[in-house]
Amino acid sequence: MFGLDERSTRRLAMESASAAASKFMLLVTDDVLIEVLLRLPHARFVIQARSVCKRWLSLLSETYFIRRFIQIHGFSYAHSIMFVPSNCGYEREYHLFPPKSNNLHGGVGVGSGSGDYLNFFPKTVAIKASCQDLVLVSPSFQDYSICNPLTGQRVALPEAPQGGYERCGILCEPNNNNSHPFQFRYKVLVIVDFFTTHFEYVFDAAVFCSETGKWSRSTLSCPRTSAPEFDIWNEFVASSSTGTLYSLLSGAEDDDIKGFAAFDLSDGGARCRFFDLPADFGRGWQACLDHVCSGVVRGRLRLSQLGKTNQEFVLRVWELNHNNKKKKDQEWLLVHKVRLQTEETDRLFVAAFHPYNEDVIYMFCDHYVYKYKIGQGEFKIFGQLPDQYPKSIADELMLYLRSYTLVYPSWPTSIPTLPAN
């Protein structure tokens, strides 16, 4: 009997609260409601609040509200580092760091990527590339979609041109449209074929543009004497500020880094440029993929090399001189060279760059991810990989895992719908 009374009391309390909320919604003005909703801690909660009712959807979609929200909350430096096993295929296995990223994404935790993250897709997808807070995914070969994991918005692209090779990247940038000031346009690059002759590198590149809703395909070639000797394109990193995608080039047999390729997509097509590594870049074992990391910091390409000699690690970081494209010996600027004071370990790797802070990088040591402040010698635990990864792969973590940096702007990027063709 007591249980029934308790349930009845709880039900009456809920009905009373619901009636009070309904009365409040009838009496409160739009101006007051906007001031309340502007205090939500993150834009993700604003996106969720749009589903409450048509009135909230209308208010929270207005340009006035979005501008005010950004003014109140300021510029966002929030970001996550996502690690995906390179042999993951189309399984849902994603690991987000730092742990507070889990709250931003609705509770997805490290090691729980097998079910929750990107679950708004009807079937599993493979992550191919990222730019800002957008992710390029593929549910199957030559099928691609753009999604925003924070909002769950997704747009499927038309089928890509066919080929026997696949390496892809994504760029997004403001569309400069006053009627939609917070909407972006995007471009997707796919290298669909690649081969070498005695004299040339030849590759077919397809570029998708959200403004046209179409793929454009072109065949590019380059004399082998004008490019580093390479066999493999590695994952692209994107610089939206320059409209460029960068790929590390490596050999097939030794995994040594050979140089870089840069694809300029700023004019709608695809122009490719090759350039060499820094003159003081270590060769041999120091140039293997697990000793090297590339990324974009404040829109500028950076390259790191970490090696252990004489019982200590030496970290060097270069930045590409974007203002000098003619003198090859001055393309790279050495911005950091430090000796790392660590406990005795041979398992230390650069995992990713901080997208805004030029003096911060993320590093692997065994199964821990550390945030390292260059020059201060400060290591701070950023997260830990789950126990499912055996310690036997600790020496090859950077070969086993691919990293993607997700940058969350003050307002989530809205993906434009494709034009009807």
Secondary structure, DSSP 8 states (H G I E B T S, - for coil): -HHHHHHHHHHHHHHHHHHHHHHHHHHS-HHHHHHHHTT-SSHHHHHHHTTS-HHHHHHHHSHHHHHHHHHHH-----EEEEEEETT-TTS---EEESTTHHHHTTS--TT-TTTSTTTTSSS--EEEEEETTEEEEEEETTEEEEEETTTTEEEE-------S--EEEEEEEE---TTSTTBEEEEEEEEEEEEE-SSEEEEEEEEEETTTTEEEEEEEEEEGGGS---SEEEEEEEETTTTEEEEEEE-SSS-BEEEEEEEE-TTSS-EEEEE---TT---GGGGBGGGEEEEEETTEEEEEEEEEETTEEEEEEEEE-TT--S-GGGSEEEEEEEEE---S-S-EEEEEE-SS-TTEEEEEETTEEEEEETTTTEEEEEEE--TTS-GGGGGGHHHHEEEEEEE--SS--B-------
